[in-house]
Amino acid sequence: MACLHWLRKCAHNTLVISVYLVVVTCLFDCRNAVASQTDITVGISSSDLFPGAVAMLTVTPMDRVSTASCIWYNQSYTLFPLKNKNAFATFIPVGLRKKTGTLDLPVTVHTTYGNTVTQNIPVTISKKDYPVQHLTLPESKVTLSKKDLARHNREKKELAAALSEKSAAKIWLDNFIMPLKGSISTPFGVRRFLNKKPRNSHSGIDLRAKQGHPIAASSDGRVIYTGDHFFSGNSVYIDHGMGIMTMYFHMSKIDVKRGQTVSRGDIIGLVGSTGRSTGPHLHWGIKINDHRIDPLTFLDLFNPSQEQ
């Protein structure tokens, strides 16, 4: 009888311990499930943008994220790790010709806990009135001859083929800088009239500099294209990955070759006045996934008033 009583007591204690372990296990799993939801923070540098603006989308902390992506203007964007911000990040551009209104920015995050977090961020695109500029140029630079138009069309086709090879992976490392120290002669977005005829808005910034002044690469990347074009003159295009491309126009000399790897600050050429230009200067532009954006708003995402 004593033996039977002892066995019944052991069975009861085993049941109690088993129930306790199940409860503790459930509480632990539930806590992790909640943590996987609440530990992830999705943020955007600004949800009120305008044509030509760009915002940074971040998911933190970095060690809780396995992969992250979003959809913007029907394009898929992959977020990449930025160690100096302890975040996965990408850039959300608004092209110059985009319409105003409110758009959805759906974000999907696959966490290291093994679950998926989704969040939608409403982004407002507001109107921005850019200034107007009137320029007088030789008529041959405004109304193209059949020969010049054929040349321009050939150049566009060649450039489009080259830029289609851009890298989706991240190439740049920590930062971007101005390609030279110089005041801005023509800001981004200016609506231009050439010989009183309306033309495309200015898609970059013009930096004042003397003929032959060195031009630096804004960040790490690969030279994806160089050429001498009717409008932009001697030009260099650098692919920085993540859909980011910087452009350098009207150069007097190009010191890099297509396919060459460059680091931030490397000299890629010299200031000039080639192509359709009224004098020595550097036209510096940035495209993100084919959206032309204001380079200054892009630099402000890293550190306001950056200089080389």
N, C-alpha and C positions, 0 to 999 in steps of 0.2 A: 504493500500500500504506500509506503514511504517513497518507494521508487516511482510509482505511478504519479504521485503528487508532484514529485520533482520534475517529471517529464512534462506534465501539464503546465507547470510554472515556466519552464524553459520555452515551451511553445508560445505561451502568452507574451513573454518578453520579446521573443523573436518577432511576433506579429507587431508589437508596439514599435520595435526598432525599425522594422520594414516600413511601417506607415510613416514614421518620423523621417526616414531617408527619402521617401517619395515626396513628402511635403517640402523638405529642404531642397531637394533637387528641383521641384517645380518652382519654388521661390527663386532659386538661383537662375534657372532658365528664363523666368519671367523678367527678372531684374536685368539680365543681359538683353532681352528683347526690347525692353523699354530704353535701356542705355543706348542700344544701337539706333534708336529713333532720335533720342534727345541729345546725344553727343555730337551729332552731325549738324553743322550750321552752314546754310547756303546764304551767301550774301552777294550784293552787287554794289559797286562803287557809287552808282547813281541810277535810279529808275526813271529819271526825267531827262531825256536826251533830245537831240535835234539833228537835222541832216548835217553830216560831217563830224559828229561826235562819236566817242567810243567809251565803253565802260568795261571794267574788269569784273568778271564773275568768279567768285571763289567758293570753295567747299573746304571746310576745316572741321577738325584737325586732320593733318595729312596722314597720320598713322592709322586713322579710322577708315580711310578711303581706299578701296581696291581700284575701281574705275569710276569715272564720272563723264557725263556728256549732256548736251543740251541741243535744242532745235531753235534756230533763228533764221527768219526769212526762208524757211523750208530747207535750210542747210543744216547738216549735223556737225556739231563742234565737239571735239574731244578735249577734255581738260587735262592739263599736264602738271606734274608736281613743280612747285616753286618753293624751294627750301627756305629762302629768306623770308617768306611769308607764311611758312608752315601750312601751306594750302595747295590744293589742286586748283588750277585757274585757266581761264581762257579770256579772250577779248570779244566784246559784243559791239560790232561796228554799225553805224547808220550811214549809208551812202548819201551823197549830196542830193540825189534825185528822189530820195524816198519820201513818201507821203506822210503827213501828220496823222496822229491817231494813237490808240492804245493797242499794243500787241502782247500776246502771251509769250513768255519765255519758259518753256517746260524743261526742268532739270531732272535727270535720273542719276542716282548715286548707288553704286554697288559697294556695300561696306565690307570691312574685314570680318564682321560678325556673320557674314553669309546672307544677309537680307538686302532688300532694295528699298531705298528711300526716294520718293518723288516729291517734287515741289514745283509749283507754277508761280512765276514772278511776273506781274503785269508791268509793262514798260511803256511809258508815255513818250511819244515823239512829238515835240512841239515845234512850231514854226520859228525860223530864225531869218531875219532880214540881213543879208550880207550887203556890204557897200558896193557901189558901182564905180568902174574905172573906164576912162576913155583913153585910147592910145591911137597914135597915128603912125602907120608903118607903110613901107613901100607896097603898092597895091598887089604886086606879085606874091607877097607873103600873106595876103589876105584872101584874094580870089585866085585860086590855083589854076595854072594852065593844065591842059590835058596831060602833059608830060609829068608835071609835078604831082598831079593828082594820082596818076598811075604809080609813081614812086611811093607816095604816101600809102596807097592801098597795099602795095607789096610789103612795105615795112610793117604795117599793121598785121598782116597775115603771118609774117615771119616771127614777129614778137609774140603773137598769140600762141604759136606752136611752141616757142621756147618757154613761155610762162606756164604752159600746161604741165611742165615737168617739175613744178614746185613741190617741196616736201611737206607732208602733213605732220611729220614728227618735229619735235622742238630742237632747234639748232642753237639759237641764242642762249646765253648763259644767265646773266643777272640783271642786265640793264640796257638802256638805249641812251645815246647822247646826241647832241647837235653835231652835224658833220663839220662845222666850222664856227668860229666866233664872228658874228656879224649881225648887224641890225636887220630887221625885216623891211624890205622895200614894198613887197606886195603880200598881204596876208592870204590865208586860205579862204576860199569861197567867194572871192570878189567876182561880181558879174561884169564881164568884159564886153566892151564895144570897141571893135577895131575898125578904124576909118568910118565910124558911126554905124557899123554893122554889128548886131549882137552875135556873140560867140559863146562857147562853153565857159562855164564858171572856172575860176582858177582852182586847180585840184591839188595844189601844194603850197609851199611858202617860198618866196624869193628872198635869198639872203645876200646882202651887199658884201662884196669882197673884191679885191684888186685882181687884175689879170694874173694868173699863175699862182694864186693862193692855194695851198694844199687842202685837199678835201679828205676827210676821214670817214671810214665805215662807221655807221651808227651803232652797230652791234655785230656780234659773231654771226657768220653766215657763209653762204656759197654764192659766188657770182654766177647768176643764172643766165645773164645776157649782157652783151655790150654791142654798141653799134653807133652809126652816124645817121641820124634821122632828119627828115626835112624840118619838122617842127622843133624837136627837142635837141637837135645837134648831137654832139658826142655824149652818149648816155651809158649809164651803168645801172643794172638792176641786181639787187642782192636779196637772195631768199634766206630768211631767218627761221623758216619752219613755222608751224602752227598757222599757216596761211598768211604770215606777215611778210611783206615785201617793201623794201625801201628803194627809191629811185633818185638818181642824181643826173641832172640835165645841163646842157649848154657848156660842157667842159672843154677846155682847150687841149687837154691831154688825158688819155686813159692809161692808167698804170697797172691794170689788172686784166686777167684773161678769163674767158668763160670757163666755168668749172672750178676756178680757183677758190680755195677756202681762205676767208679773211677773219681777223679778230677785231673786236671793237677798238677803234682808234687807228687801225692800219690806214695808211695813205693809199687811196685808190685812184687819184688823179688830181688835176689842177683846174681851178676856176677859169672859165672863158666866156665867150659870147657867140657860140656856134648855134646853128639852127635859127629859129625865129626868135631873135633876141634884140633888145635895144641897147645893150651894153653888158660889160662883165658882171656876172652874178651867178649864184647857184640856185637852181630850182630843186627843192628837196620835197619829195612826196612819199606818202605811205599808203599802201593798200593792205587791207585785211580781208581775205577771202573775196577779193575783187571789189570791195567797197573802198572808195577813196575817202580817207578821213584826215582831219586836221592834225598834223604832226605834233603841234603844241598840246592838244588835249591828250594825245597818246603819252607824251613825255610826262605830263602832270600825274598820270597814274602811278608813276614810279617815285618822282620827287619833283615838286614844282621848281621852275627856273633852273633846269639843269644846263650845264655848260661843259664843253670838252675840257 
